Amino acid sequence: MDRTRFIHNYRPLVCYARIDSFALRIENLVMATSLSALNIKTSLLSPIRLQIHVHLRFAISFVAAVLFTLALFAQDKNQPTVDELVAKNIEAKGGATALQNLQSLRVAGKMLVQQGQIELGYLQTKKRPDEVRTEASLQGMTQIQAYDGKEGWRVSPFFGRKDPERMSADDVKALIEDSEIDGPLVDWKAKGSTVEYLGTEDVDGTAAHKLKVVRKNGDVSFVYLDPDHFLEIRVVTGRMRHGAYEEVETNLGDYEKAGGVFVPTSIEAGPKGASDKQRIIIDKLEANVPVDDAIFHFPGQISLPQPQR
């Protein structure tokens, strides 16, 4: 091969390579310049975009806070107050006048214990202001618990105690609550209690109004009102008894009128969470019957002659 021709044919290839390389460099330079310009524009726009983003987030947070506050305000506005619920409870029972006119109440029926296997005769008498006597009878024996407004006493023949005996301060607490003809909500301020509304809570499928009643002796009762009729359907009371805390759950239902006042005729009571509760079914109601106060007092004891000196 002619060397001159080879060199002649080769050099253009080198020249083309250099031109392509130069063109590539020019293209890279142009691209780099464009990117630099883009970076400059981006760097100029970034603070603006950042400010817009910050303001947008603040606006969203502010609107959300306002909506949340309005929702809470609307919820609080729609919730009933303690005074409103107590007033509805009084009205549901028959009204303040009917309650005041009910001075005594006697109910009779049966008590079922041990899952209904044992049935006892039941009789309870209440008299204002705060007297109560409860009797449960079986096979000729009668158990008695009574409170005269000052002290409580009982007779427990089913436990081998046929003589009356005074009850301790802890044992008499339940009797004091039973002596209330009106229930724990009526005249709660005069009784020295405090009442707080806790919203609604499910009671066997019913969204009942829940009120917390703190009595002046420290016992706490949670009262559940039916949302439609505003009568008590459940009362859960917690108290200290002989150094131990106990909770008693009472379910109320089947209200009937006595002396113009609605009174529960189905009462189920026992430790909270227990499956076996005693059940009381009332079949007779008597309002404003004459009651001798002596039945509430501790029976008189025979006085023994004093020894002579």
VOZAMAR-915220 format. One record per residue (C-alpha): residue number from 1; residue in three letters; y, z, x. Coordinates in steps of 0.001 Angstrom, whole numbers. Example, Ala and Ser with C-alpha at 12.3 -4.5 7.8 and 13.67 -1.06 7.14 Angstrom:
VOZAMAR-915220
+-----+--------+---------+---------+---------+
| num | residu |       y |       z |       x |
+-----+--------+---------+---------+---------+
|   1 |    ALA |   -4500 |    7800 |   12300 |
|   2 |    SER |   -1060 |    7140 |   13670 |
+-----+--------+---------+---------+---------+
END
This chain:
VOZAMAR-915220
+-----+--------+---------+---------+---------+
| num | residu |       y |       z |       x |
+-----+--------+---------+---------+---------+
|   1 |    MET |       0 |       0 |       0 |
|   2 |    ASP |    3550 |    -791 |    1155 |
|   3 |    ARG |    5113 |    2521 |    2197 |
|   4 |    THR |    8608 |    1299 |    1274 |
|   5 |    ARG |    7460 |     488 |   -2240 |
|   6 |    PHE |    5762 |    3858 |   -2566 |
|   7 |    ILE |    8920 |    5692 |   -1539 |
|   8 |    HIS |   10987 |    3491 |   -3793 |
|   9 |    ASN |    8740 |    4205 |   -6722 |
|  10 |    TYR |    8610 |    7934 |   -5952 |
|  11 |    ARG |   12307 |    8745 |   -5623 |
|  12 |    PRO |   13148 |    7889 |   -9221 |
|  13 |    LEU |   10477 |   10342 |  -10284 |
|  14 |    VAL |   12210 |   13054 |   -8227 |
|  15 |    CYS |   15557 |   12063 |   -9684 |
|  16 |    TYR |   14218 |   12219 |  -13220 |
|  17 |    ALA |   12746 |   15629 |  -12555 |
|  18 |    ARG |   16024 |   16930 |  -11275 |
|  19 |    ILE |   17894 |   15449 |  -14253 |
|  20 |    ASP |   15417 |   17044 |  -16664 |
|  21 |    SER |   15723 |   20348 |  -14844 |
|  22 |    PHE |   19486 |   20086 |  -14927 |
|  23 |    ALA |   19395 |   19219 |  -18610 |
|  24 |    LEU |   17130 |   22193 |  -19208 |
|  25 |    ARG |   19523 |   24406 |  -17327 |
|  26 |    ILE |   22443 |   23027 |  -19382 |
|  27 |    GLU |   20474 |   23616 |  -22571 |
|  28 |    ASN |   19597 |   27139 |  -21501 |
|  29 |    LEU |   23221 |   27761 |  -20643 |
|  30 |    VAL |   24352 |   26480 |  -24020 |
|  31 |    MET |   21719 |   28610 |  -25747 |
|  32 |    ALA |   22683 |   31653 |  -23728 |
|  33 |    THR |   26320 |   31043 |  -24574 |
|  34 |    SER |   25441 |   30774 |  -28251 |
|  35 |    LEU |   23409 |   33966 |  -28089 |
|  36 |    SER |   26243 |   35718 |  -26306 |
|  37 |    ALA |   28618 |   34577 |  -29003 |
|  38 |    LEU |   26171 |   35741 |  -31650 |
|  39 |    ASN |   25846 |   39085 |  -29932 |
|  40 |    ILE |   29613 |   39361 |  -29817 |
|  41 |    LYS |   29843 |   38599 |  -33529 |
|  42 |    THR |   27025 |   41018 |  -34260 |
|  43 |    SER |   28630 |   43728 |  -32169 |
|  44 |    LEU |   31844 |   43190 |  -34071 |
|  45 |    LEU |   30139 |   43283 |  -37469 |
|  46 |    SER |   27807 |   46253 |  -36741 |
|  47 |    PRO |   30454 |   48993 |  -37180 |
|  48 |    ILE |   31534 |   47444 |  -40478 |
|  49 |    ARG |   27974 |   47192 |  -41720 |
|  50 |    LEU |   27304 |   50753 |  -40583 |
|  51 |    GLN |   30311 |   52020 |  -42492 |
|  52 |    ILE |   29244 |   50108 |  -45603 |
|  53 |    HIS |   25705 |   51542 |  -45288 |
|  54 |    VAL |   27019 |   55087 |  -44891 |
|  55 |    HIS |   29366 |   54749 |  -47852 |
|  56 |    LEU |   26581 |   53246 |  -49946 |
|  57 |    ARG |   24202 |   56086 |  -49158 |
|  58 |    PHE |   26915 |   58624 |  -49960 |
|  59 |    ALA |   27678 |   56913 |  -53259 |
|  60 |    ILE |   23993 |   56850 |  -54228 |
|  61 |    SER |   23579 |   60527 |  -53319 |
|  62 |    PHE |   26716 |   61454 |  -55247 |
|  63 |    VAL |   25632 |   59580 |  -58371 |
|  64 |    ALA |   22147 |   61125 |  -58171 |
|  65 |    ALA |   23646 |   64611 |  -57842 |
|  66 |    VAL |   25920 |   64023 |  -60836 |
|  67 |    LEU |   23032 |   62749 |  -62980 |
|  68 |    PHE |   20859 |   65705 |  -61951 |
|  69 |    THR |   23637 |   68169 |  -62807 |
|  70 |    LEU |   24202 |   66515 |  -66179 |
|  71 |    ALA |   20465 |   66654 |  -66906 |
|  72 |    LEU |   20344 |   70378 |  -66073 |
|  73 |    PHE |   23427 |   71008 |  -68183 |
|  74 |    ALA |   21931 |   69127 |  -71112 |
|  75 |    GLN |   18648 |   71031 |  -70710 |
|  76 |    ASP |   20403 |   74410 |  -70578 |
|  77 |    LYS |   22534 |   73428 |  -73558 |
|  78 |    ASN |   19462 |   72533 |  -75595 |
|  79 |    GLN |   17571 |   75714 |  -74691 |
|  80 |    PRO |   17879 |   78540 |  -77235 |
|  81 |    THR |   19424 |   81843 |  -76250 |
|  82 |    VAL |   17848 |   85275 |  -76619 |
|  83 |    ASP |   20159 |   86134 |  -79514 |
|  84 |    GLU |   19284 |   82886 |  -81313 |
|  85 |    LEU |   15537 |   83455 |  -80971 |
|  86 |    VAL |   15763 |   87095 |  -82058 |
|  87 |    ALA |   17850 |   86080 |  -85079 |
|  88 |    LYS |   15275 |   83434 |  -86015 |
|  89 |    ASN |   12476 |   85974 |  -85558 |
|  90 |    ILE |   14214 |   88424 |  -87911 |
|  91 |    GLU |   14816 |   85691 |  -90458 |
|  92 |    ALA |   11207 |   84497 |  -90208 |
|  93 |    LYS |    9922 |   87987 |  -90947 |
|  94 |    GLY |   11956 |   88183 |  -94138 |
|  95 |    GLY |   15472 |   89006 |  -93004 |
|  96 |    ALA |   17271 |   92067 |  -91732 |
|  97 |    THR |   17663 |   93627 |  -95178 |
|  98 |    ALA |   13959 |   93382 |  -96009 |
|  99 |    LEU |   13054 |   94902 |  -92636 |
| 100 |    GLN |   15457 |   97799 |  -93142 |
| 101 |    ASN |   14086 |   98443 |  -96634 |
| 102 |    LEU |   10517 |   98631 |  -95321 |
| 103 |    GLN |   10265 |  102345 |  -94590 |
| 104 |    SER |    6493 |  102703 |  -94491 |
| 105 |    LEU |    3506 |  100396 |  -94197 |
| 106 |    ARG |    -180 |  101014 |  -94783 |
| 107 |    VAL |   -2790 |   98404 |  -93902 |
| 108 |    ALA |   -6554 |   98535 |  -94437 |
| 109 |    GLY |   -9412 |   96287 |  -93406 |
| 110 |    LYS |  -12132 |   96153 |  -90792 |
| 111 |    MET |  -12422 |   96285 |  -87028 |
| 112 |    LEU |  -15014 |   94156 |  -85217 |
| 113 |    VAL |  -16150 |   95152 |  -81717 |
| 114 |    GLN |  -18807 |   94030 |  -79267 |
| 115 |    GLN |  -18352 |   90377 |  -80228 |
| 116 |    GLY |  -18495 |   91204 |  -83902 |
| 117 |    GLN |  -21834 |   92997 |  -83797 |
| 118 |    ILE |  -20333 |   96317 |  -84906 |
| 119 |    GLU |  -17985 |   96632 |  -87885 |
| 120 |    LEU |  -15813 |   99678 |  -88504 |
| 121 |    GLY |  -13510 |  100540 |  -91369 |
| 122 |    TYR |   -9870 |  100310 |  -90313 |
| 123 |    LEU |   -6781 |  102083 |  -91642 |
| 124 |    GLN |   -3306 |  102268 |  -90121 |
| 125 |    THR |    -198 |  103969 |  -91475 |
| 126 |    LYS |    3316 |  103562 |  -90089 |
| 127 |    LYS |    6504 |  105352 |  -91098 |
| 128 |    ARG |   10010 |  105057 |  -89800 |
| 129 |    PRO |   11459 |  105828 |  -87450 |
| 130 |    ASP |    8502 |  105961 |  -85062 |
| 131 |    GLU |    5364 |  107507 |  -86546 |
| 132 |    VAL |    1897 |  105938 |  -86630 |
| 133 |    ARG |   -1684 |  106946 |  -87365 |
| 134 |    THR |   -4722 |  104711 |  -86801 |
| 135 |    GLU |   -8250 |  105435 |  -88030 |
| 136 |    ALA |  -11572 |  103677 |  -87346 |
| 137 |    SER |  -14614 |  104870 |  -89312 |
| 138 |    LEU |  -18355 |  104317 |  -88878 |
| 139 |    GLN |  -21354 |  106180 |  -90316 |
| 140 |    GLY |  -19327 |  109117 |  -91556 |
| 141 |    MET |  -17378 |  109581 |  -88325 |
| 142 |    THR |  -13682 |  108768 |  -87995 |
| 143 |    GLN |  -11790 |  108164 |  -84786 |
| 144 |    ILE |   -8084 |  109054 |  -85040 |
| 145 |    GLN |   -5081 |  108271 |  -82868 |
| 146 |    ALA |   -1649 |  109453 |  -84007 |
| 147 |    TYR |    1936 |  109725 |  -82781 |
| 148 |    ASP |    4702 |  111686 |  -84511 |
| 149 |    GLY |    7649 |  110439 |  -82475 |
| 150 |    LYS |    7292 |  113173 |  -79858 |
| 151 |    GLU |    3652 |  113540 |  -78876 |
| 152 |    GLY |     354 |  111756 |  -79390 |
| 153 |    TRP |   -3069 |  113146 |  -80172 |
| 154 |    ARG |   -6571 |  111869 |  -80974 |
| 155 |    VAL |  -10028 |  112689 |  -82243 |
| 156 |    SER |  -12874 |  110803 |  -80526 |
| 157 |    PRO |  -16207 |  111571 |  -82245 |
| 158 |    PHE |  -17838 |  108432 |  -80831 |
| 159 |    PHE |  -17376 |  109986 |  -77390 |
| 160 |    GLY |  -18630 |  113395 |  -78480 |
| 161 |    ARG |  -15161 |  114886 |  -79015 |
| 162 |    LYS |  -14761 |  115987 |  -82624 |
| 163 |    ASP |  -11805 |  118284 |  -82044 |
| 164 |    PRO |   -8237 |  116956 |  -81785 |
| 165 |    GLU |   -6774 |  116742 |  -78310 |
| 166 |    ARG |   -3329 |  115838 |  -77080 |
| 167 |    MET |   -2916 |  112549 |  -75276 |
| 168 |    SER |   -1343 |  112053 |  -71867 |
| 169 |    ALA |    1984 |  110292 |  -71446 |
| 170 |    ASP |     200 |  107171 |  -70147 |
| 171 |    ASP |   -2248 |  107051 |  -73065 |
| 172 |    VAL |     465 |  107460 |  -75689 |
| 173 |    LYS |    2451 |  104400 |  -74533 |
| 174 |    ALA |     379 |  102014 |  -76631 |
| 175 |    LEU |     872 |  104210 |  -79712 |
| 176 |    ILE |    4631 |  104173 |  -79234 |
| 177 |    GLU |    4551 |  100386 |  -79323 |
| 178 |    ASP |    2269 |  100400 |  -82383 |
| 179 |    SER |    4747 |  102598 |  -84243 |
| 180 |    GLU |    7310 |   99779 |  -84307 |
| 181 |    ILE |    7267 |   98264 |  -87793 |
| 182 |    ASP |    9696 |   95529 |  -86734 |
| 183 |    GLY |    8116 |   94607 |  -83392 |
| 184 |    PRO |    9638 |   94681 |  -79899 |
| 185 |    LEU |   12487 |   92183 |  -80471 |
| 186 |    VAL |   14316 |   93662 |  -83464 |
| 187 |    ASP |   17098 |   96071 |  -82371 |
| 188 |    TRP |   16005 |   95694 |  -78749 |
| 189 |    LYS |   19403 |   96824 |  -77444 |
| 190 |    ALA |   19344 |  100005 |  -79517 |
| 191 |    LYS |   15861 |  100716 |  -78175 |
| 192 |    GLY |   17160 |  100513 |  -74599 |
| 193 |    SER |   15174 |   97381 |  -73767 |
| 194 |    THR |   16253 |   94238 |  -71947 |
| 195 |    VAL |   15190 |   90766 |  -73092 |
| 196 |    GLU |   15125 |   87529 |  -71082 |
| 197 |    TYR |   14204 |   84032 |  -72238 |
| 198 |    LEU |   11715 |   82311 |  -69900 |
| 199 |    GLY |   11389 |   78910 |  -71593 |
| 200 |    THR |    8210 |   77654 |  -73226 |
| 201 |    GLU |    4566 |   78209 |  -72298 |
| 202 |    ASP |    1329 |   76851 |  -73681 |
| 203 |    VAL |    -523 |   79224 |  -76022 |
| 204 |    ASP |   -3751 |   77614 |  -77190 |
| 205 |    GLY |   -2098 |   74195 |  -77438 |
| 206 |    THR |    1251 |   75440 |  -78787 |
| 207 |    ALA |    4441 |   75292 |  -76686 |
| 208 |    ALA |    5553 |   78818 |  -77584 |
| 209 |    HIS |    8900 |   80380 |  -76721 |
| 210 |    LYS |    8358 |   83081 |  -74093 |
| 211 |    LEU |   10551 |   86176 |  -73916 |
| 212 |    LYS |   10288 |   88983 |  -71396 |
| 213 |    VAL |   10915 |   92448 |  -72852 |
| 214 |    VAL |   11394 |   95332 |  -70435 |
| 215 |    ARG |   11254 |   98658 |  -72257 |
| 216 |    LYS |   13187 |  101700 |  -71151 |
| 217 |    ASN |    9943 |  103347 |  -69991 |
| 218 |    GLY |    9305 |  100430 |  -67595 |
| 219 |    ASP |    6552 |   98680 |  -69568 |
| 220 |    VAL |    6918 |   94893 |  -69681 |
| 221 |    SER |    5895 |   92799 |  -72671 |
| 222 |    PHE |    5850 |   89021 |  -72804 |
| 223 |    VAL |    6408 |   87959 |  -76394 |
| 224 |    TYR |    5414 |   84444 |  -77469 |
| 225 |    LEU |    7056 |   82995 |  -80591 |
| 226 |    ASP |    5735 |   80069 |  -82575 |
| 227 |    PRO |    8183 |   77153 |  -82050 |
| 228 |    ASP |    8192 |   76236 |  -85746 |
| 229 |    HIS |    8003 |   79588 |  -87567 |
| 230 |    PHE |    9394 |   81917 |  -84833 |
| 231 |    LEU |    6842 |   84645 |  -85562 |
| 232 |    GLU |    4925 |   86415 |  -82784 |
| 233 |    ILE |    1641 |   84705 |  -81980 |
| 234 |    ARG |     887 |   86560 |  -78743 |
| 235 |    VAL |    2103 |   89660 |  -76894 |
| 236 |    VAL |     995 |   90462 |  -73340 |
| 237 |    THR |    1954 |   93954 |  -72168 |
| 238 |    GLY |    1650 |   95250 |  -68611 |
| 239 |    ARG |    1857 |   98927 |  -67787 |
| 240 |    MET |     733 |  101578 |  -65321 |
| 241 |    ARG |   -2015 |  103782 |  -66740 |
| 242 |    HIS |   -3522 |  106628 |  -64743 |
| 243 |    GLY |   -2361 |  105043 |  -61485 |
| 244 |    ALA |   -3760 |  101585 |  -62219 |
| 245 |    TYR |   -2005 |   98520 |  -63597 |
| 246 |    GLU |   -3388 |   97053 |  -66801 |
| 247 |    GLU |   -2515 |   94076 |  -68984 |
| 248 |    VAL |   -3324 |   94019 |  -72681 |
| 249 |    GLU |   -3238 |   90745 |  -74600 |
| 250 |    THR |   -2745 |   90769 |  -78375 |
| 251 |    ASN |   -3032 |   87632 |  -80510 |
| 252 |    LEU |   -1409 |   87708 |  -83944 |
| 253 |    GLY |   -1845 |   85414 |  -86931 |
| 254 |    ASP |   -2425 |   84943 |  -90685 |
| 255 |    TYR |     893 |   86457 |  -91711 |
| 256 |    GLU |    1225 |   87782 |  -95262 |
| 257 |    LYS |    4092 |   89462 |  -97087 |
| 258 |    ALA |    4340 |   93178 |  -97733 |
| 259 |    GLY |    7554 |   94496 |  -99246 |
| 260 |    GLY |    9273 |   91196 |  -98482 |
| 261 |    VAL |    8272 |   91290 |  -94809 |
| 262 |    PHE |    5690 |   89041 |  -93146 |
| 263 |    VAL |    2964 |   91084 |  -91428 |
| 264 |    PRO |      36 |   89762 |  -89350 |
| 265 |    THR |   -3363 |   90254 |  -90978 |
| 266 |    SER |   -5399 |   88932 |  -88035 |
| 267 |    ILE |   -5080 |   90903 |  -84791 |
| 268 |    GLU |   -7153 |   90367 |  -81670 |
| 269 |    ALA |   -6531 |   92727 |  -78767 |
| 270 |    GLY |   -8095 |   93550 |  -75404 |
| 271 |    PRO |   -7648 |   93259 |  -71643 |
| 272 |    LYS |   -6025 |   89995 |  -70618 |
| 273 |    GLY |   -8625 |   87400 |  -69724 |
| 274 |    ALA |  -11490 |   89312 |  -71333 |
| 275 |    SER |  -13780 |   87312 |  -73590 |
| 276 |    ASP |  -14740 |   90291 |  -75753 |
| 277 |    LYS |  -11683 |   91613 |  -77609 |
| 278 |    GLN |  -11640 |   93850 |  -80643 |
| 279 |    ARG |  -10628 |   92014 |  -83782 |
| 280 |    ILE |   -8868 |   93548 |  -86760 |
| 281 |    ILE |   -8888 |   91778 |  -90124 |
| 282 |    ILE |   -6512 |   93198 |  -92734 |
| 283 |    ASP |   -7365 |   92682 |  -96407 |
| 284 |    LYS |   -4950 |   95158 |  -98002 |
| 285 |    LEU |   -1219 |   95675 |  -97428 |
| 286 |    GLU |     897 |   98441 |  -99007 |
| 287 |    ALA |    4652 |   98694 |  -98471 |
| 288 |    ASN |    6828 |  101795 |  -98927 |
| 289 |    VAL |    3954 |  104042 |  -99981 |
| 290 |    PRO |    4601 |  107828 | -100009 |
| 291 |    VAL |    3412 |  109278 |  -96697 |
| 292 |    ASP |    3199 |  112935 |  -95760 |
| 293 |    ASP |    4581 |  113500 |  -92260 |
| 294 |    ALA |    1830 |  116065 |  -91642 |
| 295 |    ILE |    -755 |  113340 |  -91045 |
| 296 |    PHE |    1096 |  112332 |  -87866 |
| 297 |    HIS |    1436 |  115813 |  -86402 |
| 298 |    PHE |   -1135 |  117535 |  -84237 |
| 299 |    PRO |   -3401 |  119607 |  -86517 |
| 300 |    GLY |   -2532 |  123299 |  -86585 |
| 301 |    GLN |   -4785 |  125618 |  -84665 |
| 302 |    ILE |   -6152 |  128908 |  -85983 |
| 303 |    SER |   -4092 |  131725 |  -84582 |
| 304 |    LEU |   -6193 |  134439 |  -83011 |
| 305 |    PRO |   -5245 |  138078 |  -83525 |
| 306 |    GLN |   -3422 |  139573 |  -80596 |
| 307 |    PRO |   -5160 |  142494 |  -78868 |
| 308 |    GLN |   -3540 |  145873 |  -79557 |
| 309 |    ARG |   -2193 |  147867 |  -76694 |
+-----+--------+---------+---------+---------+
END
